[in-house]
Amino acid sequence: MKLGLGLYRASLTEDNFQFARQAGVTHLVVHLVDYFAGSNPSLAGSADLERGWGITTNQDKPWSYDELAGIQRAIQLHGLAWEAIENLDPSHWYDVLLDGPQKGRQLENLKLLLRTMGKVGIPVLGYNFSIAGVWGWTKGPFGRGGAVSVGFNADKIELDTPIPNGMVWNMTYDPTAPPGSVPRVSDEELWQRLEDFLKAVVPVAEECGVRLAAHPDDPPVDRLRGAARLVNQPWKYQKLLDLVPSPSNGLEFCLGTMQEMREGDLYAAVDRYSRQGRIGYVHARNVRGKVPRYQEVFIDEGDIDMLRVLRILHGNGYDGVVIPDHTPEMTCAAPWHAGMAFALGYLRAAMQAVEREG
C-alpha cells in the first residue's frame, strides 16, 4: 500500500509538497474543482446551506493537456506521484447528471479528459455521481479534545429542501438560471443515467489506461433534496461494477462513508471489493455513529478498526493509495496541517506494522 495526501488546486504549493514528503507521502490525489469560487469558504458546513459551495463557470473549458501536464511536472519535481484527480467540475457534466440537452457534448468532453489523463500519466479519475452531492453537514467540536470537525444530523435539517435551478452537486453552474428547482429524480432514473455515463466513458478509459473510481454517497441517506442516492448501501457498489464490467470501472472506497451507512458490514465490504481488485484508492477517515446522525473524528478514536481494515487490504493484495480525506482540525497555528500530520503519521505506522506482519 502507498500513503497518499489529498490537495486542492490552491494547495499545490512548494510548502505543501514538502509537507507531504516529510510526512512520508508518496502519492497525491488532487481536487481541481474551484470550490467556493465566488462564495465564502467560511460557509462550509454552516447552517447557510442554500448558497452551496460557490459558483463554477468552467462550462466548455475542460481541463487541458497543458494545464494537467504543468501540474504533473510540479508534482514530479518534488519526488511525488500524481495518483488521481478527485471529482469532476459540476460545470463539466451537469447535464450528464441531470439528463439534460448538453449531455452528449459533455460526455464527449469527458472522453477527451480521459484521453488527456492517459497522455499526462494520471491513472485514476475519482467521481461522485450525485445530484445533491455532499450536503447537510455542520461543523462542531466533535473530535477528541473539542477538535472541530464535521457531522450530520438529519433531525436538524430539512432533507427534502429543493435544489435550485442551475445547481448540481451543491455548486452553481448557471447563476442566470430561472427561478424554480431541479425536478425530482427516482432511483431508476439515476441508475439509468449512471449506466449511460459508464457505457460511454469506460471503453475510452480502458483505451487510455485510466481507471474510474466512484465515491459512495455521503450522507448515505435514501434520498436528499428530492434526488435519489446511488450508493448508500455497500451492496450497491456491486450493482455499479456489474453495470459495465471492466478493470477501468472501479471504486473510490471511502471507509467513513461506508461505516456511516445504515446497513451492511464495513469489513465484509472491504474484503469483497478488494478481493475483486476493483478499488481505485481508499479514503481513510473515522466516524462515530451512522445515519441519521454521525460525526467525523480522529482516525484512531471512531467506530472503525483501521488496523483491521488495513490487514484485510494487505491480505487481499491491495497495493493502491490510501489517503486521509478529512480530519478534525487541531488547535494550533496550522489546524489543517496538524490534523493531517496526525492522520498521516497514524496511517504510515499502521501500514508499516501490517506489512511487517506478513
C-alpha positions in Angstrom: 0.0 0.0 0.0 1.1 3.6 -0.7 0.5 6.6 1.5 -1.2 9.5 -0.2 -2.4 13.0 0.5 -5.3 14.9 -1.0 -4.6 18.5 -2.0 -6.8 21.2 -3.5 -5.7 23.3 -6.5 -4.9 26.3 -4.4 -2.9 24.0 -2.1 -0.5 22.8 -4.8 2.4 24.8 -3.3 6.1 24.0 -2.7 5.4 24.1 1.1 2.7 21.5 0.8 4.7 19.3 -1.5 7.5 19.4 1.1 5.0 18.8 3.9 3.8 15.7 2.1 7.3 14.3 1.6 8.2 15.0 5.2 5.1 13.0 6.4 6.1 10.0 4.3 3.6 10.6 1.5 4.5 9.3 -2.0 1.3 9.9 -4.0 -1.1 12.8 -4.3 -4.9 12.9 -5.0 -5.7 16.4 -6.4 -9.0 18.3 -6.4 -9.1 20.6 -9.4 -12.6 21.9 -8.8 -12.6 25.5 -7.6 -14.8 25.1 -4.5 -16.1 28.3 -3.1 -15.1 30.3 -6.1 -17.4 33.4 -5.9 -18.6 32.4 -2.5 -17.4 32.4 1.1 -15.4 29.4 2.3 -16.4 30.1 5.9 -19.9 28.8 4.9 -18.6 25.2 4.6 -20.6 23.1 6.9 -22.6 26.1 8.2 -26.4 26.4 8.5 -26.4 28.6 5.4 -26.7 25.6 3.1 -28.7 27.2 0.3 -25.7 29.0 -1.1 -23.8 25.8 -1.6 -20.1 25.6 -2.4 -19.9 28.5 -4.7 -20.1 29.2 -8.4 -18.3 27.3 -11.2 -18.1 28.9 -14.6 -16.0 26.4 -16.4 -18.6 25.3 -19.0 -16.9 24.3 -22.2 -13.5 24.6 -20.5 -12.3 21.1 -19.9 -9.0 20.7 -18.2 -6.4 20.9 -20.9 -3.2 18.9 -21.6 -1.0 21.9 -20.8 -2.8 22.5 -17.6 -2.6 18.9 -16.3 1.0 18.5 -17.6 2.1 21.6 -15.8 0.7 20.3 -12.5 2.2 16.9 -13.2 5.7 18.4 -13.7 5.4 20.4 -10.4 4.4 17.2 -8.5 7.1 15.1 -10.0 9.7 17.8 -9.4 9.2 17.3 -5.7 9.5 13.5 -5.9 5.8 12.7 -5.7 3.4 10.9 -8.0 0.0 12.1 -9.1 -2.3 9.2 -8.5 -5.8 10.7 -9.1 -8.0 13.6 -9.9 -10.8 13.7 -7.4 -14.2 14.9 -8.5 -15.3 16.3 -11.8 -16.2 20.0 -12.1 -20.1 20.2 -12.0 -19.9 22.6 -14.9 -18.3 19.9 -17.0 -21.0 17.3 -16.6 -24.2 18.8 -15.1 -26.4 17.5 -17.9 -24.8 14.1 -17.6 -26.2 14.1 -14.1 -29.4 15.8 -15.0 -30.0 14.0 -18.3 -30.2 17.4 -20.0 -29.7 18.7 -23.5 -25.9 19.1 -23.3 -25.4 15.5 -22.2 -23.9 14.3 -25.4 -21.5 17.1 -25.8 -20.4 16.8 -22.1 -19.8 13.1 -22.5 -17.5 13.8 -25.4 -15.6 16.3 -23.3 -15.3 13.7 -20.5 -13.8 11.3 -23.1 -11.4 14.0 -24.1 -10.4 14.4 -20.4 -9.7 10.7 -20.1 -7.5 10.7 -23.2 -5.7 13.7 -21.7 -5.2 12.0 -18.4 -3.8 9.0 -20.2 -1.2 11.2 -22.1 -0.2 13.0 -18.9 0.0 9.8 -16.9 -2.7 10.3 -14.2 -4.1 6.8 -13.6 -7.3 7.4 -11.7 -10.4 9.7 -12.0 -12.5 9.8 -8.9 -16.1 10.9 -9.3 -19.3 11.3 -7.3 -22.3 10.5 -9.4 -24.7 12.6 -7.3 -27.2 15.4 -8.0 -27.5 16.7 -4.4 -23.8 15.9 -3.6 -22.4 16.3 -0.1 -25.0 18.4 1.7 -26.3 18.9 5.2 -23.0 18.8 7.2 -22.5 21.0 10.1 -19.3 21.9 12.0 -18.8 21.3 15.7 -16.3 20.2 18.4 -16.8 16.5 17.5 -13.2 15.3 17.8 -11.2 14.4 20.9 -10.4 17.4 23.0 -13.1 19.5 21.2 -11.3 19.4 17.8 -13.5 20.9 15.1 -14.8 18.5 12.6 -18.0 17.9 10.6 -21.1 15.9 11.4 -24.6 15.1 10.1 -27.8 15.2 12.0 -30.9 14.6 9.9 -33.1 15.9 12.7 -31.7 19.4 12.3 -32.1 19.9 8.6 -34.9 19.6 6.0 -33.7 16.6 3.8 -36.2 17.5 1.1 -35.0 21.1 0.6 -35.3 21.6 -3.2 -32.2 22.1 -5.4 -32.4 25.4 -7.2 -32.2 25.5 -10.9 -28.7 26.0 -12.1 -27.2 24.0 -9.3 -25.9 20.4 -9.1 -23.6 18.6 -6.7 -24.0 21.6 -4.3 -22.4 24.1 -6.8 -24.0 26.7 -9.0 -23.1 26.2 -12.7 -25.6 28.7 -14.1 -26.2 31.8 -11.9 -28.7 33.1 -14.5 -31.0 30.1 -14.3 -34.7 30.9 -14.0 -36.4 30.6 -10.6 -37.5 27.1 -9.7 -35.9 23.8 -8.7 -34.5 20.7 -10.2 -37.2 18.1 -10.8 -37.3 15.1 -8.5 -35.2 12.1 -9.6 -36.1 8.5 -8.9 -33.8 5.6 -8.2 -34.5 4.1 -11.6 -33.7 7.4 -13.4 -30.5 8.0 -11.5 -29.2 4.4 -12.2 -30.1 4.7 -15.9 -28.1 8.0 -16.1 -25.1 6.3 -14.4 -25.4 3.4 -16.9 -25.4 5.9 -19.8 -22.3 7.5 -18.4 -20.4 4.3 -17.8 -21.2 2.8 -21.2 -20.0 6.0 -22.9 -16.7 6.5 -21.0 -15.5 3.2 -19.7 -14.3 2.0 -23.1 -12.3 5.2 -23.6 -10.9 4.8 -20.1 -9.8 1.3 -21.0 -8.0 2.5 -24.1 -6.2 5.2 -22.2 -5.2 3.1 -19.2 -7.3 5.2 -16.8 -9.5 3.8 -14.0 -12.8 5.5 -13.0 -13.4 5.4 -9.2 -16.9 6.0 -7.9 -17.3 7.6 -4.4 -20.3 6.4 -2.3 -23.0 8.9 -1.2 -22.2 11.0 1.8 -24.5 11.4 3.6 -25.7 7.9 2.8 -29.4 8.6 3.2 -32.1 7.2 0.9 -33.0 10.5 -0.7 -31.6 14.0 -0.5 -33.1 17.3 -1.8 -35.6 15.5 -4.0 -33.0 13.2 -5.6 -32.3 9.5 -5.2 -28.9 8.4 -3.8 -26.9 6.0 -5.8 -24.5 4.0 -3.4 -25.9 4.4 0.1 -25.5 0.7 1.0 -22.4 -1.5 0.4 -24.1 -3.9 -1.9 -24.9 -1.1 -4.4 -21.2 -0.9 -5.2 -21.5 -4.3 -6.7 -24.5 -3.1 -8.8 -22.4 -0.3 -10.1 -19.5 -2.6 -11.0 -21.8 -5.0 -12.8 -23.4 -2.4 -15.0 -20.2 -2.2 -17.1 -17.7 -5.0 -16.0 -14.2 -3.7 -16.6 -11.0 -3.1 -14.7 -11.5 0.6 -15.6 -14.8 0.7 -13.7 -13.6 0.9 -10.1 -14.3 2.3 -6.7 -13.2 5.3 -4.7 -13.5 3.4 -1.4 -14.4 5.8 1.4 -14.3 4.0 4.7 -16.0 6.7 6.6 -18.9 6.9 4.3 -19.3 3.1 4.2 -19.3 3.0 8.0 -22.0 5.7 8.2 -24.4 3.5 6.1 -27.4 2.2 8.0 -26.9 -1.3 6.7 -24.1 -3.6 5.9 -20.7 -4.6 7.4 -17.7 -2.4 6.5 -15.1 -5.2 6.9 -17.1 -7.6 4.7 -17.3 -4.8 2.1 -13.6 -4.1 2.3 -12.9 -7.8 1.8 -15.4 -8.2 -1.0 -14.2 -5.4 -3.2 -10.5 -5.7 -2.5 -10.6 -9.4 -3.5 -12.1 -8.3 -6.8 -9.3 -5.8 -7.3 -11.8 -3.0 -8.0 -10.6 -0.4 -5.5 -9.1 2.6 -7.2 -7.9 4.3 -4.0 -9.0 4.5 -0.3 -10.3 7.3 1.8 -9.3 6.6 5.4 -11.2 8.6 7.9 -13.0 7.6 11.1 -16.5 8.4 12.2 -18.8 7.8 15.2 -22.4 6.9 14.5 -24.5 6.1 11.5 -27.2 7.9 9.5 -29.3 9.7 10.5 -26.6 11.0 13.0 -22.9 10.7 12.8 -19.7 12.8 13.4 -16.2 12.6 11.9 -13.5 12.1 14.5 -9.8 11.4 14.7 -8.6 8.4 12.8 -7.9 6.4 16.0 -11.0 7.2 18.0 -14.1 6.3 15.9 -16.1 3.1 15.2 -13.7 1.8 12.5 -10.9 -0.5 13.5 -8.3 0.9 11.0 -5.8 -1.8 11.6 -8.4 -4.4 10.8 -9.2 -2.7 7.6 -5.5 -2.4 6.6 -4.9 -6.1 7.4 -7.8 -7.0 5.1 -6.5 -4.8 2.3 -3.0 -6.1 2.7 -4.1 -9.8 2.8 -6.0 -9.3 -0.4 -3.0 -7.8 -2.2 -4.2 -4.2 -2.4 -1.2 -2.1 -3.5 -3.0 1.2 -4.2 -3.1 4.5 -2.4 -4.7 5.3 1.0 -5.3 8.9 1.9 -6.9 10.6 4.9 -9.6 12.5 3.1 -10.8 14.5 6.1 -9.5 15.0 9.6 -10.5 17.2 12.6 -8.7 20.5 12.9 -6.2 20.7 15.7 -5.9 23.8 17.9 -2.7 25.5 16.7 -1.5 28.0 14.1 -1.9 25.4 11.3 -5.1 23.4 12.2 -5.4 21.5 8.9 -1.7 20.7 8.7 -1.6 19.4 12.3 -4.7 17.3 11.9 -3.5 15.9 8.6 0.0 15.2 10.0 -1.6 13.2 12.9 -3.6 11.1 10.4 -0.7 10.6 8.1 1.6 9.5 10.9 -1.0 7.1 12.2 -1.6 5.6 8.8 2.1 5.3 8.0 2.8 3.5 11.2 -0.2 1.2 10.8 0.7 0.3 7.2 4.3 -0.5 8.2 3.0 -2.7 11.1 0.6 -4.6 8.9 3.2 -5.1 6.2 5.7 -6.4 8.7 3.2 -9.0 10.0 3.4 -10.6 6.5 
